[in-house]
Amino acid sequence: MNSLSKGTRAKLQKAFSVLTGVTTVLSLSGVAYLAPVAALAVAPADYGLKEGDVVSAAGSDDPDVYIVNEMGYKRLFLNPAIFNFYGHLGGFAAVKNVSAATRDAFGTSGLFRNCEANDLKVYGVETTGEDVGMLHWVNTTGAQAVADDANFFKKVFCINNNEFNWYSKGADYTSVNQVPNYSRGGQQQQAGPISVSLAASNPASSTFVDVQSRAHLASFMFSGSGNVTNLKLKRIGVSADATLVNVYLYDGGKRLTDSATVSDGVITFNDSAGLFNATGGKVVAVMADMLDGTSGQTVGVQATSVNGAEVSVSGNLHTIADASLATVSVSTSVTPSANSALDPANDVNGWQDTVTVGTRYVWLKSVQFRVIGSVLPGDLRNFRLSVDGVQVGSAVAAADANGYIVFDVSGSPLKLETGGRVFKVMLDVVGGSGRNFKLSLRQASDIWAVDSQYNAGVLATGTFPTDAGQQTVAAGTLTITKKTDSPSGDIVKDASGVVLARYELKAQGERMKVEGLRVGVHYNARSDAALTLRNGALFADGVQVGSTAALCASDDTSCSGYSAGASASYTTYNLGSSLIVEPGMPRVLEVRADIYDSDGTNDVTADDTIQAVVQFVSGYSNVQRLTSLNYIDGPVAADQTGNTLTVKTGSMSVAKYTGYANQSVVTPKNGVKLGHFTLTAASSEDVNVNTIDITGDSVIGTDWNEADMTDMYIKVWNDAGSAIYTSPTKATVDGSASNSYSVNFTLPKSKTYQVEVWGNATSTDATALDSFTLSFDVTGITAGSSTTSNVSRTTGQTIAVATSALTVAKGSVPAARLINGGQTVAGVYKFTLTPSYDDFIVDEVYMGLASTSGTWLASTSGAVALATLKDGSTTLGSAVVNSSTASISFTGLNLSLPSTGGTKTLSVDVQYSSVGVGANDTAGKATLILDGLKYRDSAGSITTTTQANFSHTTYASNDTYVVKGYPTFTNVALGTSKLVAGSQTLFKTTLSATGGQVGWNNITFTIASSSAAGTWSSLQLWENGVNTGATASASGGNATINKRVEFTFATERVVSGGSSVTLELRGTVGGTLVAGETVTTNITNPKGSTVTTQDATVQQASGASFVWSDQSAPSHADTTADWFTDGLVKTIAESQALTY
């Protein structure tokens, strides 16, 4: 880049020192040339400086460091590395801080010569990126160099070998004009009140295609205030003037200028009225059409002058390549042809032509047309572009101040397939009578289409400009049409100022003055022919025009406006100059009147129909053209009628609210919703509701009716869900007549309100299934027509007497199991409580420890240390076991069970007592049972249930035995599932101790074979890979088909708590094995879920498959009663099989 990065500038303190020198000899095309003596640009001494001083304007918008020469020029170093090549100039301390004005007084040069190598060639520097540059030899004659720039020799600075070698080298420049003005790239350059810099949208270096259209060379940001009237650009890069065929300035998709050409490397744009305005900031893009045959050249542009003030801001260089682009051509058959009397109207065809796409499809990004002619701004509106009959992009409201219409679809380009594509521009002619216009496609580049393969603009071919025929706008017209929002449906009898019809009045071509209108109404379903509607009036855009007059019905022969020839009556409204319609500014006309017959007797009744009409009268000449000054009829050809309106008076409807079902109530009960109704007003008018009557009817039985209700009141809710009315309560209710409530609220038309009836159900002699319903009557007065509206006897919900109940059921409980003492287990017992028809409060829950036979086991009550009752995660209470009765009582619960809450599930967590010496005996059985409840209903009546109410068989949990530790078997996969002759593992399992240490001294395996062909011998029990040495004792069944193999140990074997051992049954397989023979081995579970404790000898003799102990007894031995069998041992019965 042309400036140091922020980090580098901070590191180097914005300072460089540089070797400088001025040469008067340079090599141009190999010829030594003596520089002529010329006046200095500025004198360094004038600013207190001398040649070789290093300067910086710290704090300005350009904090970089320069060095000056005696000829009045300065140079900048692009990169910190260059500074390090010149350490002899004093470093940072030598940098002089100057003002920005002093810095800018010295022109910036980018011309260098390698003086250390005594190379006479002069090079121009081109900045190609951030802190990066490239040198180009200026390969031209000395005479030509001076001719191109008289100050050329003053600008040459000496550099050394290191700097010269640091730059990359580019293609030769063949002209001094190709050398870019050397400046800080992208830096804002001031030109009077306007500054210029590279815009954020400035394109990076890219590749153009020769013959490309609208190649984006650069984008500049102009800031400040005022118009830019003159802009000069300089062509840079290795290219010729002719390379840029046409150069344009663009604002987005809008072309700002006609094409400019390049002359001596300079492109000039002039417009004394202003090319564009820079106030607020303006981004201007430079676009160009490329010359064919320029492949290999490089090209770019540099802003050099704005309004005559010198600037220097360079865009990037672009390379030109050769390619064959798609083609886009316009024809000479543009329509429409010239028309000397174009009727002003909407949807006028302004320009149409067939555009032909060749080679391949292209993407259309924009099209630009110009309006040429005498029409004024605003006469033409709503321009729309279509391609092949489909609108492209959005409509353009109007041409800009220069008459241009730009259809910019670059955000979503349109794919144009090869072949002929019909382009059409439609517009609305809203003004311009007596004036003319035509649409013109001015430049080839005004069609911006991009090649689909090369992404390069395709230069359109054909004859440009391509114009449609001139259109001369004829005299103006006025249309009167009914609007889509003209009233329809119902109107209220006797209502005032009702809008009967709504029309749009649209002028086109010129201003139109409506001096009068004849208006009437079609009136149906009445015999009175002399109808007039009171206070008829016309309103334009909400303001009355003309006078108020009764509006005649069309069949009223007595009306002053009756026409015997037309067989119709009307009212004439003289408007004078109060209703003028401007082109492009439609007016809204309303016909209003009271829905009241003003001919003497108001005979308007419900269901009559009324239809307003603006009448066409041939020769009426009521509309004047304010440009042409002649008159036309309005409407122009036929009556313009409004919608048919139906006269209505307000009404209400009542219905039972479906969101509230029939109810069952336990009496007595306060705060019962006895009925719920909806109240809806018709669409015609509001209703002022004044009376609601509530009447009761018995449905079943005679013991319960409305008279059994007290403190009854009603509550009204509006459609927004807000309570708007609550009546006083009636302490007593009449059971034989209506109960009237005087109310006062307005029910808006088309709205539905809800009415609720509340009270206390107090009957004490009602029996189950007795029921009654309430009937709802309502009366009101309509707000507009003052008509009485009432609805009678709408029946509500059935309210029935019910008997309350609290239903109890056992929930899911864990299976029978062994469990370690000293731990707390969640969800040992669960039960549900379901309230019906009433709300309940549970005060106490009773539980106990029992056998399945229902006998209390006080001797095992010590197995449970604490029980906790929970509602989900909420603790309701905790209790210990009564050692005498083995009961558990949870008291003071105050647990609410509303009837609307559904089923509640409660659970019991148990903390089991520790087992062992100084603690509880082993095998304490903790079987929980729900024994009773104490609860209250909503009336405060207390119910207590006891053991007699809950069957122990139904409400007991499964058995839980509390031990110090217990065993678990988990089979381990055999190394093979194939049965083979010889030594083989028949069964493998892991024996784990959960909780405390477990001892064992007896284990029995069952071996079953599918045939008697095989035999097994040398059966051994291995533990953790070591033979235990125990002797196998076989018994039971055929020796080769079904055998029990028992191992007994004189000394018990031990598994530590939390650890495990691996047991294997190994043996020798012999005999004659047959295909498909299977040997299955397991440790059976003959004791099932039966748990007993005895000494080891008794347990071994019991037929158990596994004898073990939790070693909980004091002085534990084979003779202590802490030995168990296989009962409830986990996963003990799983088998393993081998197949031959």
Beta strands, then each sheet from edge to edge (+ up, - down):
strand 1: 25-28
strand 2: 31-34
strand 3: 54-56
strand 4: 65-68
strand 5: 73-76
strand 6: 95-97
strand 7: 107-108
strand 8: 111-114
strand 9: 123-129
strand 10: 132-137
strand 11: 156-159
strand 12: 168-169
strand 13: 189-191
strand 14: 194-198
strand 15: 207-209
strand 16: 215-224
strand 17: 227-228
strand 18: 230-236
strand 19: 244-251
strand 20: 254-255
strand 21: 262-263
strand 22: 266-270
strand 23: 276-277
strand 24: 282-290
strand 25: 298-306
strand 26: 309-314
strand 27: 318-321
strand 28: 327-330
strand 29: 339-342
strand 30: 348-358
strand 31: 362-373
strand 32: 380-387
strand 33: 390-396
strand 34: 404-408
strand 35: 414-416
strand 36: 419-429
strand 37: 436-441
strand 38: 447-451
strand 39: 457-458
strand 40: 466-467
strand 41: 471-473
strand 42: 477-482
strand 43: 489-492
strand 44: 498-508
strand 45: 512-514
strand 46: 516-524
strand 47: 532-540
strand 48: 543-552
strand 49: 571-574
strand 50: 580-581
strand 51: 587-593
strand 52: 609-614
strand 53: 623-625
strand 54: 631-632
strand 55: 640-641
strand 56: 645-648
strand 57: 652-656
strand 58: 663-665
strand 59: 669-681
strand 60: 687-700
strand 61: 709-717
strand 62: 723-726
strand 63: 730-732
strand 64: 739-747
strand 65: 752-761
strand 66: 771-782
strand 67: 788-801
strand 68: 805-810
strand 69: 817-820
strand 70: 824-836
strand 71: 840-849
strand 72: 864-871
strand 73: 874-879
strand 74: 887-890
strand 75: 895-897
strand 76: 904-912
strand 77: 924-925
strand 78: 928-937
strand 79: 942-944
strand 80: 960-963
strand 81: 965-971
strand 82: 982-995
strand 83: 998-1009
strand 84: 1014-1023
strand 85: 1026-1027
strand 86: 1032-1035
strand 87: 1042-1055
strand 88: 1060-1071
strand 89: 1078-1082
strand 90: 1106-1109
strand 91: 1123-1124
strand 92: 1135-1139
sheet 1: 1+ 2-
sheet 2: 6+ 3+ 4- 5+ 7+
sheet 3: 11+ 8+ 9- 10+ 12+
sheet 4: 13+ 14- 16+ 24- 19+ 20-
sheet 5: 15+ 27+ 25- 18+ 22- 21+
sheet 6: 15+ 27+ 25- 26+
sheet 7: 17+ 23-
sheet 8: 28+ 30- 36+ 32- 33+
sheet 9: 29+ 41+ 37- 31+ 34-
sheet 10: 29+ 41+ 37- 40+
sheet 11: 29+ 41+ 37- 31+ 35-
sheet 12: 29+ 41+ 37- 31+ 38- 39+
sheet 13: 42+ 44- 51+ 47- 48+
sheet 14: 43+ 56+ 52- 46+ 49-
sheet 15: 43+ 56+ 52- 55+
sheet 16: 50+ 45- 53+ 54-
sheet 17: 57+ 59- 65+ 61- 62+
sheet 18: 57+ 59- 65+ 61- 63+
sheet 19: 58+ 67+ 66- 60+ 64-
sheet 20: 68+ 70- 76+ 72- 73+
sheet 21: 69+ 80+ 77-
sheet 22: 74+ 71- 75+
sheet 23: 74+ 71- 78+ 79-
sheet 24: 81+ 82- 88+ 84- 85+
sheet 25: 86+ 87- 83+ 89- 92+
sheet 26: 86+ 87- 83+ 90- 91+
end
